[in-house]
Amino acid sequence: MKTRVCLTMAATVAFLIAWPSPADAELPENYLRRWDNPAVQKRIDDGIEKNRKSDVMVTLLDARGKPISGAEVKIAQKSHGFLFGCNIFVLGQMKEKNRAYEDAFLKLFNFATVPFYWAGTEPEQGKLRLTEGSSYFWRRPPPDRAVAFGKKHGLTLKGHPLLWHAHNPDWIPKDPDELRRLYLKRFKELADRYAKDIPIWDGVNESLVCPPQYPFFSAENRDYPTYVPWAFTEEQKVFRPENTLILNDVTTFNWPPNETNRFYRQCAKLLENRIPIEGIGFQFHYFSRKALDGYLGGDHCDPGTLLDTYELFAKFGLPLWITEITIGSAGDDGLAVQGRVVRDIYRLWFAAPKMAGITWWNLGDGTAHGNEGVAGGGLADDDFKPKPAYQALDQLINHDWKTNLNTKSGAGGEVKFRGFHGRYRIEVTAGGQTKDFEVTVQPGEAAKATLTMP
């Protein structure tokens, strides 16, 4: 027998391959000094404990309503409330490697970013490319395929993006008014078809780096592009209240942690003007070994500064997202460097307040866009065999960040534990009977539930 209970909480098979260990990575001295600092590690550990876990108290009763003491209780976390994701841009496009791709994806991730680039969804005006059986575009599987895969495997999906200055079809007009009219049509078409199945969307992408050739560009409004409030206002009219619309921007805006941050100022002004942004997304791309080395050896690679930035943005009260990540494995010692850096930065992101999800970009080598592949930015190689970075995330997501324990109920039938947010199976054995309960632990105000044995 299985009974489902939802708790609202107050405030969270290894692959054996001969890769170099992340512990062996040769990293710049200032990186090691900053990231191995005991005070920094304590700040990260404390953030994980505070933001990703909660106290739980369950009371066990018998059929007459009497507390059951001394019951054997097995607590097993089955899934995460936190969203660990990756783009799903090559779903069904890897031929004989499709199964390996899917297996590698599902072992780590409960969250998938679905491509909705305009050029890929409407390459010819008026001819939507959304359904299975549509014409082939590399890294652009039809969205219906991703929705079916998500439903089959219980994935949360995110659409990317509704509006962006890049990857648009050649036929879009240069006239801003005409382009607005077509965007309104696009928003409604996508909302009508996918709002129910895809709860999260990048409403506007990279507006603070909008180029002059884009019809909505305005040199006078570079820090507050006027098409952003327009887009979110119009998107909100057609997407359901349950949908979350995110403002997403580039890696640059992970710094600085103060009000000079252009992205912070943009978000503050949007919210001051009651524009309905509902989440804030930060990219984290390093598309070459040179770029990664520059970051690792530079002033930006400071965990305290990153945490300060996310804490600053958390004051808006909106969920934060790390939306796109490329940390490569190219170059000397690249596999070990990638593994160590991935472990460090994921721990930091998991610790940050208001963080709701983290999305790696390309799961396997050979699946990146254009020359971005020179970074070797897959968590797995081109056969989808896991690299040290993949193994590090497997350890964190599937082991370190899951709560599993065996205990007994107390004299009043109480079972107390502190666990990561997510879905649990609680198996209770008492009086010769065993019953399974399904319990969901999530952030909130209450932390109690009563489970009744037959």
C-alpha positions as CSV (number, residue, x, y, z in Angstrom):
1,M,0.0,0.0,0.0
2,K,1.2,3.5,-0.7
3,T,-0.2,6.8,0.7
4,R,1.0,10.2,-0.6
5,V,1.5,13.1,1.8
6,C,2.8,16.5,0.9
7,L,4.8,18.5,3.5
8,T,5.5,22.2,3.3
9,M,8.7,22.9,5.1
10,A,10.2,25.8,7.0
11,A,13.6,26.7,6.4
12,T,17.3,19.4,0.5
13,V,25.9,2.9,-9.7
14,A,29.1,4.9,-10.3
15,F,30.9,4.6,-13.7
16,L,34.4,3.2,-13.3
17,I,36.6,4.8,-16.0
18,A,40.3,5.5,-15.9
19,W,40.0,9.3,-16.0
20,P,42.3,11.5,-13.9
21,S,40.9,12.5,-10.6
22,P,39.7,16.1,-9.9
23,A,41.9,16.0,-6.8
24,D,44.9,15.8,-9.1
25,A,44.0,19.0,-11.0
26,E,46.7,21.6,-11.3
27,L,45.0,24.9,-10.7
28,P,46.3,28.5,-10.1
29,E,47.5,29.2,-6.6
30,N,45.0,32.0,-6.1
31,Y,42.2,29.6,-7.1
32,L,43.3,27.0,-4.5
33,R,43.8,29.7,-1.8
34,R,40.3,31.1,-2.3
35,W,38.3,27.9,-2.8
36,D,40.1,25.8,-0.2
37,N,39.7,28.5,2.4
38,P,38.0,26.9,5.5
39,A,35.8,29.9,6.0
40,V,34.6,29.8,2.4
41,Q,33.9,26.1,2.6
42,K,32.0,26.7,5.9
43,R,29.9,29.4,4.2
44,I,29.0,27.0,1.4
45,D,28.2,24.1,3.8
46,D,26.1,26.4,6.0
47,G,24.3,27.7,2.9
48,I,23.4,24.2,1.8
49,E,22.2,23.2,5.2
50,K,20.1,26.4,5.5
51,N,18.7,26.7,2.0
52,R,18.4,23.2,0.7
53,K,17.3,21.2,3.8
54,S,14.6,21.4,6.5
55,D,13.6,19.7,9.7
56,V,10.8,17.1,9.4
57,M,8.6,15.6,12.0
58,V,6.3,12.7,11.2
59,T,3.9,11.1,13.7
60,L,2.9,7.5,13.3
61,L,-0.5,6.4,14.4
62,D,-2.3,3.0,14.4
63,A,-5.8,2.5,13.1
64,R,-7.3,3.6,16.4
65,G,-5.3,6.9,16.4
66,K,-2.8,5.8,19.0
67,P,0.9,6.6,18.6
68,I,3.1,3.8,17.4
69,S,6.4,3.6,19.3
70,G,9.4,1.6,18.3
71,A,8.3,1.2,14.7
72,E,11.1,0.4,12.1
73,V,11.3,3.4,9.7
74,K,13.3,3.5,6.5
75,I,13.5,7.0,4.9
76,A,14.7,7.1,1.3
77,Q,14.8,10.2,-0.8
78,K,13.7,9.3,-4.3
79,S,14.0,12.7,-6.1
80,H,15.1,16.3,-5.7
81,G,12.9,19.3,-5.3
82,F,15.8,21.4,-6.6
83,L,16.1,21.4,-10.4
84,F,19.4,19.9,-11.9
85,G,19.3,20.3,-15.7
86,C,20.8,20.3,-19.1
87,N,19.7,21.3,-22.5
88,I,18.1,18.6,-24.5
89,F,19.0,19.9,-27.9
90,V,20.2,16.6,-29.5
91,L,17.4,14.4,-28.3
92,G,16.8,11.7,-30.9
93,Q,19.6,13.1,-33.1
94,M,22.5,10.8,-32.0
95,K,21.6,7.8,-34.1
96,E,23.1,4.6,-32.5
97,K,24.1,6.7,-29.5
98,N,20.6,7.9,-28.7
99,R,20.2,5.4,-25.8
100,A,23.6,6.3,-24.3
101,Y,22.6,10.0,-24.5
102,E,19.3,9.4,-22.8
103,D,20.8,7.2,-20.1
104,A,23.5,9.7,-19.3
105,F,20.9,12.5,-19.2
106,L,18.4,10.7,-16.9
107,K,21.0,9.5,-14.4
108,L,21.8,13.1,-13.4
109,F,19.0,15.4,-14.5
110,N,15.4,16.1,-13.6
111,F,15.2,19.3,-15.7
112,A,15.6,19.9,-19.4
113,T,15.9,23.0,-21.6
114,V,13.9,22.7,-24.8
115,P,15.0,24.7,-27.9
116,F,12.5,27.3,-29.1
117,Y,14.8,29.4,-31.2
118,W,12.6,31.1,-33.8
119,A,14.8,30.0,-36.7
120,G,14.3,26.4,-35.7
121,T,10.5,26.6,-34.9
122,E,9.4,28.6,-37.9
123,P,12.2,28.5,-40.6
124,E,9.6,29.5,-43.2
125,Q,7.0,32.1,-42.3
126,G,3.7,30.6,-41.3
127,K,5.1,27.0,-41.3
128,L,5.7,25.9,-37.7
129,R,8.2,23.2,-37.1
130,L,7.0,21.7,-33.8
131,T,5.8,18.2,-34.3
132,E,7.5,14.8,-34.6
133,G,8.3,14.1,-38.2
134,S,9.3,17.7,-38.9
135,S,12.3,18.5,-41.1
136,Y,15.7,17.8,-39.5
137,F,17.7,20.6,-37.9
138,W,20.8,19.8,-36.0
139,R,20.4,20.7,-32.3
140,R,16.8,21.6,-32.9
141,P,14.6,18.5,-32.2
142,P,10.9,19.4,-32.6
143,P,9.5,20.5,-29.2
144,D,6.8,17.9,-29.2
145,R,9.6,15.2,-29.0
146,A,11.0,16.9,-25.9
147,V,7.6,17.2,-24.3
148,A,6.9,13.5,-24.8
149,F,10.3,12.5,-23.4
150,G,9.8,14.8,-20.4
151,K,6.4,13.3,-19.6
152,K,7.7,9.8,-19.9
153,H,10.5,10.4,-17.5
154,G,9.0,13.0,-15.1
155,L,11.2,15.9,-16.2
156,T,10.5,19.5,-15.6
157,L,10.9,21.5,-18.8
158,K,12.0,25.0,-19.7
159,G,11.4,26.7,-23.1
160,H,14.4,28.7,-24.4
161,P,13.8,31.5,-25.5
162,L,10.6,33.4,-26.3
163,L,12.5,36.5,-27.5
164,W,16.2,36.9,-28.4
165,H,18.1,39.0,-30.9
166,A,19.9,36.0,-32.3
167,H,18.9,32.7,-34.1
168,N,15.9,34.3,-35.8
169,P,14.7,33.4,-39.3
170,D,15.9,35.4,-42.2
171,W,12.4,36.6,-43.0
172,I,11.7,38.6,-39.8
173,P,11.0,42.2,-40.7
174,K,13.3,45.1,-39.9
175,D,10.4,47.3,-39.0
176,P,10.0,47.3,-35.2
177,D,6.2,47.6,-35.2
178,E,5.7,44.8,-37.7
179,L,8.2,42.6,-35.6
180,R,6.1,43.3,-32.5
181,R,3.0,42.1,-34.3
182,L,4.8,38.9,-35.2
183,Y,6.1,38.3,-31.7
184,L,2.6,38.6,-30.3
185,K,1.5,35.9,-32.8
186,R,4.5,33.8,-31.8
187,F,3.9,34.2,-28.0
188,K,0.3,33.1,-28.4
189,E,1.0,30.1,-30.6
190,L,3.7,28.8,-28.2
191,A,1.5,29.5,-25.1
192,D,-1.5,27.8,-26.6
193,R,0.4,24.7,-27.4
194,Y,3.0,24.4,-24.6
195,A,2.1,26.4,-21.6
196,K,0.5,23.5,-19.8
197,D,3.5,21.1,-20.4
198,I,6.4,23.5,-20.1
199,P,6.1,25.5,-16.9
200,I,9.3,27.6,-17.2
201,W,10.4,29.9,-20.0
202,D,13.2,32.3,-20.8
203,G,11.0,35.3,-21.6
204,V,13.8,37.5,-22.8
205,N,17.4,36.4,-23.5
206,E,20.5,38.6,-23.3
207,S,18.9,42.0,-23.7
208,L,21.8,43.9,-22.2
209,V,24.1,42.8,-25.1
210,C,21.5,43.5,-27.8
211,P,23.4,44.5,-31.0
212,P,22.6,47.6,-33.1
213,Q,21.2,45.6,-36.1
214,Y,18.3,44.1,-34.1
215,P,15.1,46.1,-34.9
216,F,14.4,46.7,-31.2
217,F,17.8,48.1,-30.4
218,S,17.9,51.6,-28.9
219,A,21.2,53.3,-28.1
220,E,19.5,55.6,-25.6
221,N,18.1,52.6,-23.6
222,R,21.0,50.1,-23.5
223,D,20.8,49.7,-19.7
224,Y,17.0,49.4,-19.9
225,P,15.9,48.1,-23.3
226,T,12.3,49.1,-23.7
227,Y,11.4,45.9,-25.5
228,V,12.0,43.9,-22.3
229,P,9.0,45.3,-20.3
230,W,6.9,45.2,-23.4
231,A,7.8,41.5,-24.0
232,F,7.1,40.4,-20.4
233,T,3.9,42.3,-20.2
234,E,2.6,40.7,-23.5
235,E,3.9,37.2,-22.6
236,Q,2.2,37.3,-19.3
237,K,-1.2,37.9,-21.0
238,V,-1.0,34.5,-22.9
239,F,0.9,32.3,-20.5
240,R,-0.8,30.8,-17.5
241,P,-0.3,32.1,-14.0
242,E,1.5,28.8,-13.2
243,N,4.2,29.5,-15.8
244,T,7.4,31.2,-14.7
245,L,8.9,33.8,-17.1
246,I,12.7,34.4,-16.6
247,L,14.9,37.2,-17.6
248,N,18.2,35.6,-18.7
249,D,21.6,37.3,-19.4
250,V,25.2,36.6,-20.0
251,T,28.1,35.5,-17.8
252,T,29.4,39.0,-17.3
253,F,26.6,39.8,-14.8
254,N,27.7,37.3,-12.2
255,W,29.7,40.3,-11.0
256,P,30.0,42.7,-9.3
257,P,28.0,42.1,-6.1
258,N,26.7,45.7,-5.7
259,E,24.3,48.1,-7.3
260,T,26.7,49.0,-10.1
261,N,25.8,45.7,-11.7
262,R,23.9,46.5,-14.9
263,F,21.8,43.4,-14.6
264,Y,20.9,44.2,-11.0
265,R,19.9,47.7,-12.1
266,Q,17.8,46.4,-14.9
267,C,15.9,43.9,-12.7
268,A,15.4,46.6,-10.0
269,K,13.9,49.0,-12.5
270,L,11.7,46.3,-14.1
271,L,10.3,45.4,-10.7
272,E,9.9,49.0,-9.6
273,N,7.8,49.5,-12.7
274,R,5.7,46.4,-11.8
275,I,6.9,44.5,-14.9
276,P,6.1,40.8,-14.3
277,I,9.5,39.1,-14.4
278,E,9.3,36.0,-12.3
279,G,12.9,34.7,-12.2
280,I,16.5,35.8,-12.9
281,G,18.9,33.8,-14.9
282,F,22.7,33.9,-15.0
283,Q,24.8,32.2,-17.7
284,F,28.2,30.8,-17.0
285,H,30.0,30.0,-20.3
286,Y,33.8,29.7,-21.0
287,F,34.0,28.6,-24.6
288,S,37.8,27.9,-24.8
289,R,40.6,26.8,-22.5
290,K,42.1,30.2,-22.8
291,A,38.9,31.8,-21.5
292,L,38.6,29.3,-18.7
293,D,42.2,29.8,-17.6
294,G,41.7,33.5,-17.6
295,Y,38.7,33.1,-15.3
296,L,40.4,30.6,-13.0
297,G,43.4,32.8,-12.5
298,G,41.6,36.1,-12.3
299,D,39.9,38.2,-9.7
300,H,36.3,37.1,-10.7
301,C,37.0,33.5,-9.6
302,D,36.3,34.3,-6.0
303,P,33.6,32.2,-4.2
304,G,32.9,35.0,-1.7
305,T,32.2,37.5,-4.5
306,L,29.9,35.1,-6.3
307,L,27.9,34.3,-3.2
308,D,27.7,38.0,-2.5
309,T,26.3,38.6,-6.0
310,Y,23.6,35.9,-5.7
311,E,22.7,37.1,-2.2
312,L,22.3,40.6,-3.6
313,F,19.9,39.4,-6.3
314,A,18.1,37.2,-3.8
315,K,16.8,40.3,-2.1
316,F,14.4,40.7,-5.0
317,G,12.6,37.7,-3.7
318,L,12.5,35.9,-7.1
319,P,14.0,32.5,-7.9
320,L,17.5,32.6,-9.3
321,W,18.7,30.2,-12.0
322,I,22.1,29.3,-13.4
323,T,20.7,28.8,-16.9
324,E,23.7,27.8,-19.2
325,I,27.1,26.4,-18.2
326,T,30.2,25.6,-20.2
327,I,33.3,24.7,-18.3
328,G,35.6,22.8,-20.6
329,S,38.0,19.9,-20.4
330,A,40.3,20.9,-23.3
331,G,44.0,21.3,-22.9
332,D,46.6,19.9,-20.5
333,D,45.1,18.4,-17.4
334,G,41.8,19.5,-18.7
335,L,39.7,16.6,-17.5
336,A,40.9,16.9,-13.9
337,V,40.5,20.7,-14.0
338,Q,37.0,20.5,-15.3
339,G,36.1,17.9,-12.6
340,R,37.4,20.0,-9.7
341,V,35.9,23.3,-10.9
342,V,32.5,21.7,-11.6
343,R,32.4,20.2,-8.1
344,D,33.4,23.5,-6.5
345,I,31.0,25.7,-8.4
346,Y,28.0,23.4,-8.2
347,R,28.4,23.3,-4.4
348,L,28.5,27.1,-4.3
349,W,25.4,27.4,-6.5
350,F,23.5,24.8,-4.4
351,A,24.3,26.9,-1.3
352,A,23.0,30.2,-2.7
353,P,19.7,31.6,-1.3
354,K,16.8,31.6,-3.7
355,M,18.6,29.4,-6.2
356,A,16.0,27.2,-7.9
357,G,17.9,25.3,-10.5
358,I,21.2,24.8,-12.3
359,T,21.5,23.9,-16.0
360,W,24.6,22.5,-17.7
361,W,24.6,23.3,-21.4
362,N,25.9,20.5,-23.6
363,L,25.9,17.0,-22.1
364,G,28.4,15.4,-24.5
365,D,31.4,16.6,-26.5
366,G,30.5,17.1,-30.1
367,T,27.1,18.5,-29.4
368,A,27.9,22.2,-28.9
369,H,27.1,25.0,-31.3
370,G,29.7,25.9,-33.9
371,N,33.2,26.6,-32.5
372,E,31.9,26.5,-28.9
373,G,32.9,22.8,-29.1
374,V,36.6,23.6,-28.8
375,A,36.2,23.9,-25.1
376,G,35.4,20.2,-24.7
377,G,32.5,21.4,-22.6
378,G,30.6,18.1,-22.3
379,L,30.2,16.4,-19.0
380,A,30.6,13.2,-21.1
381,D,32.8,12.4,-24.1
382,D,31.4,12.0,-27.6
383,D,30.3,8.5,-26.8
384,F,28.5,9.8,-23.7
385,K,30.9,8.1,-21.3
386,P,31.2,10.1,-18.2
387,K,34.1,12.4,-17.5
388,P,35.4,13.2,-14.0
389,A,33.0,16.2,-14.0
390,Y,30.0,13.9,-14.6
391,Q,31.2,11.6,-11.9
392,A,31.6,14.5,-9.5
393,L,28.0,15.6,-10.2
394,D,26.7,12.1,-9.8
395,Q,28.3,11.9,-6.4
396,L,26.8,15.2,-5.3
397,I,23.3,14.9,-6.8
398,N,22.7,11.2,-6.3
399,H,24.6,10.6,-3.0
400,D,25.9,13.6,-1.0
401,W,22.7,15.6,-1.5
402,K,20.1,12.9,-0.8
403,T,18.8,12.0,2.6
404,N,18.5,8.3,3.4
405,L,18.4,6.8,6.9
406,N,16.9,4.0,9.1
407,T,15.5,4.9,12.5
408,K,12.7,4.0,15.0
409,S,9.7,6.0,16.1
410,G,9.8,7.5,19.6
411,A,7.4,7.0,22.5
412,G,4.9,9.4,21.0
413,G,5.1,7.9,17.6
414,E,7.4,10.7,16.4
415,V,10.1,10.4,13.7
416,K,12.4,13.4,13.3
417,F,15.0,14.0,10.7
418,R,16.5,16.8,8.7
419,G,16.5,16.2,5.0
420,F,17.0,17.7,1.5
421,H,13.9,19.0,-0.2
422,G,12.4,16.4,-2.5
423,R,10.2,13.3,-2.7
424,Y,10.6,10.5,-0.1
425,R,9.5,7.0,0.4
426,I,9.0,6.3,4.0
427,E,8.6,2.6,4.8
428,V,7.1,1.8,8.2
429,T,7.1,-1.6,9.8
430,A,5.0,-2.2,13.0
431,G,2.9,-5.0,14.4
432,G,4.0,-7.4,11.7
433,Q,2.8,-5.0,8.9
434,T,4.8,-2.9,6.5
435,K,3.4,0.1,4.6
436,D,5.0,2.6,2.3
437,F,4.1,6.3,2.4
438,E,5.2,8.9,-0.2
439,V,6.1,12.3,1.3
440,T,7.2,15.5,-0.4
441,V,9.4,17.9,1.5
442,Q,9.5,21.4,0.2
443,P,10.3,24.9,1.5
444,G,7.5,26.7,3.4
445,E,6.1,27.1,6.9
446,A,4.9,23.8,8.2
447,A,7.0,20.7,8.9
448,K,4.6,18.1,10.3
449,A,2.6,15.1,8.9
450,T,0.7,12.2,10.4
451,L,1.0,8.8,8.9
452,T,-1.6,6.1,9.8
453,M,-0.9,2.4,9.7
454,P,-3.8,0.0,8.9
